[in-house]
Amino acid sequence: MVAQVTMKDLQSPVEPTWCPGCGDYGILNAVKRALVQLGIQPHQVIFFSGIGCGSKLPDYIRANGFNSLHGRPVPLAQGFKLAHHDMVVIVVDGDGDNYGIGGNHWLHAMRRNINITHIVQNNMVYGLTKGQYAPTSMKGFVSSTSPEGTIEWPVNPIAIALAAGATFVARGFAGDPKYLADLIVKGIQHKGYALIDVFQPCVIFNRINTYDWFRERIYKLDEDPNYDPHDKRMAWEKAHEWGDRIPIGIFYIDEEQPTLEEQIPALAEKPLYQQEIPPKLEDLENLKLMFL
């Protein structure tokens, strides 16, 4: 049975300081909806974040949280999951935090298939530091650091996730928190690494990729009866669809791959934090004999 959890149970005494209209409000709402739907109590989940506007989310929800360095929440989340793999672990950071400085950590978390849910708030700009262009900014985007328009092609998070071996790849929209909550629910339920890239309009520094801009273009993959999220070839094609039509929803899911935790014998019996430390002398002696 699903435990009774309400939105009020997840209410933090800290009031959000995001700009009015910021897409992060929709993401926070969706995260709470997902936890309520799954009956996850505040003590059963922990959030890791980096540095950025959206990385303030752990302060704004009543649950365990850890605010890390810029680009570093993923390795910390991995370490926590290995020590306490019976907890729900969620990473929440921005596109600059994860796809930029944290990109290396991100790649290896995906190939390892660590059982965490990763929500990336993708506003296609550096919002906290006043509007510099970001890894996901569209080519030609005018900003304080690209006054003539950025000459770089944007990072494609969906394609990179597919290539790196992520076993759950999805994209949501902050302007539709109900649908986003459903994606987060499925991401948490998935056994393995789950990426949920979220279009999160920045109402101050990105006047191009607005709520209206997205609403005119996005469509839901699950409304196409011919789309199969288990087909990686189809997912790869949809990952490169951009322009007049932009897909959201679950691009790909692989339920057959074992998680990193499942492949570590030391975690099979119980979480590391419940194990005896230091080991018994007898066990250490037997270990030493193995190498004689």
N, C-alpha and C positions, 0 to 999 in steps of 0.2 A: 504494500500500500504506500502511496505517496504521502509523505508527511505534510501537515498543514503549515504552510509558510505564506505570509502575506507581504504585500509591498511595504506595509508599515514596519514589519520586522526588519526590513533591509534599509530602512531610512536612517541616514547618517545625521548626526547633529551639526555637521559641517555643511554650510550652504555653498553650492557651486558658484564659482566666480567667472564662469565662461561668459562670453559676450552674448547678449540677447539674440536668439535665433541660431546660435551655434549648433552644428550637427551633433556635437557630443551629448547634448541633452537627449536626443533620440536614441543614441547608443546606450546611455545609462539606463534609460527607460526599458530598452530591449533586454539588457543584461538582467535587470530585476525581474522582468516578465519571465525570462527563461528559468531563473532560479526558482521562482514561485511555481511555475509549471512542473518542474522536476521535483519540487519539494526539498530542495537543498537548503539546509539550515546555514545560518551565517558561520558557524564554527566548522562546517564541513567543506568550506571553499576558501581558497586563498588567491588573491590577485597580485600579479607582479607587473610593474610598469617602469617606464624609463623616464625621459625628460621631454616635456612638451605639454601642450594644452590638454590633450586627451589623457595624458599620463597622470593627471590629477584624479582620475576616476576612483582609485582605491580610497581616497579621502571622502568621497561622496557616496559611499555605500557601506553599510554596516556589515562588515565581514573582515576576515584577515587580509592584510595587505602589506606589500613591501614596495617602496618607491626606490628604484635603483638608479645607477648612472645612465647617461645617455647611450643608448644602443646595447645595454647589457641585461635587460630583463629576461631574455630567453635562456642564457646559461644558468642564471640564478634559479629560474623556474625548473630547469632540468635537474639541477642539484637537489632542489627541494622534493621534486617528484620521486627521485631515486631513494631519498631517505624516508619519504612519507607517501608511498605510492597509493595509499587508500584515500587520499584527499583529492578533491577536485581542484585542479590547478589551471588558472586562466591568466594568460598574458594579455595586457591591453596597452598598446603603444601606437605611435603615429607612423606615417609612411617614411618620414625622414629618420626617425629613430630606428626602424626595423629595416627598411629597404636601402637605407644609406649606411650610417655608421655601424649598424648591427647586422648587416647583410651576411657576414661570414658565419655568425652564430646561427642565423636563421637557416642557412643552407644545411648545416650539419644536423640541426634539430629535425629537419624534414627527412633526411636520409636515415637517421636513427629510428624514426617513428616513435619518439617519446610521446607518451599519452598525456598531452596537454592541449588545451584549446587556446588558439591564438587569434585575438581580434585586433586587426590593424585599422586604425582610423585614418583613412586615406583622403586628405583634403587637397592634395596636389600642390601644397605650398608649405613653407615653414611659417606657421602661424604665431607661435610663441615669440620667435625672434624677429618679428615684424616684416614678414612677407618676402623672404628670399625664395628663389625657385628651388623646388625639391626634386628628388629622384623621379617622382611620378608626374611632374609638371609637363604639360604638353609642349611639343616643339613650337617655338615662337612665343611662349608665355613671357609677358613683360613683367618684370619685377624690379626690386631695388638692386639686385645683383645681375639682372639681365635687362637693362634699359632698352636694348634693341631687340629683345626677344631671345630666349634661350636657344642655342644652336644644337643642344643635345636631344637625342631621342629619349622618351621616357622609359622607365623600367616597366616591364609587363609582369606584375606579381603572379598572375594566374599561370602564365606560361612557365615562369621560373619554378613555381611550386610543382607543376606537373613534371618538369624535367628533373627536378631534384628528388622526386620520389615521394612527395606528400601523398598520404592516403585519404585525405579529405580536403577538398579544395572548393571553397564557396565564396560568393560575393553578395553583399547586401547593400542597402541604402538607408541612411539615417532618417530619411524622410518617410520611411515606412517601418516604424519600430515593431509593429506586430509581425510582419513578415520576417524582419531581421531576428526577432526573438525566436521564431521557429527554426531559423538556421542555426542560432546559437544552441538551442536545445539539441538539435541533431549533431552539432559539433561536440558537445559535451558527452553525448551518448556514444559517440564513435570511439572505438578502442584504437588509439593511435594519435598521431599529430593531426590536428584539424586547423586549417587556415580559413579565417573568415575576413576577407578584405572588405572594408566598408566605405562606400562613397560618403564622405562626411563634409558637406559644404562649409567652407570658411567664409562667413558673411562680411568679413572685414578686408582680408587680403587677397581673396580669389573671387573676382567679380565675373569670371568667365564660367567656371563650373559651379553654377548656382543650383538651387533646388529645381527651378523651372528648367534649366538646361538639362538636368538629369531626367526629370519627369517626361520630357519630350522624346527621350531616347531609350530609356531602359525598358526591358521586357523580361518576364520571368521564364526561365528555362523549363520549369515544371509545367508550364501551360502548353508546351509542345509535346504532343503524345508520341512523337517519333524520337524524342531525345532520350538517350540512355546514359545516365551518369556513370555507369560501369564501363563504358566504352571510352578508352583513353584517346583514341583517334578523334572521336567526335568532340571530346573535351578540348583537345589541342586546337581544333578548328574554331571552336567557340571562343577560346582564349584570345584569339587574334581578331575577333570581330569588334570593330570600333568605328564610330562615326555616327551615322543616322540611327543605327540600332546598336544598343549595348546590352548584353545579357547579364542578368543577376540570377542568383540561385545556386544550387549545387552543381558545379561543373563535373566533379569526379569524386568517386568514393570507391575505395578498395577495402573490403572487410575481411580479406584473407591473410593479410600480412601481420605477423606477430609484433607486438610492441617491444620496445627496448627492455622494459621491466620484465616482461614475460620470458626473456631470454637470459636473464641473470639468475643463476641458481640461488644466490644468497638471498634473493627477494621472494623465492617461491613459497617459503613457509610463512613469513610475516615481514612487515616493514622493518627497515633498518633501525628505526628509533626504538623498536620494541625488543631488539636483539641484545644479548648480553655483551657488554663492553667493559673491560677487555675480555677476549675469549678465555675459555678455561685453559689452564696450563696443559692439560692432557691434549687438547685440540692443537695447541701450538707445537707440542712435541711431535705429534703425528704429522703435522704439516712439514716440520723440519726433516723428518725421516723420508718424506717423499723426494727430497732433493739430495739425499746422500748417495 
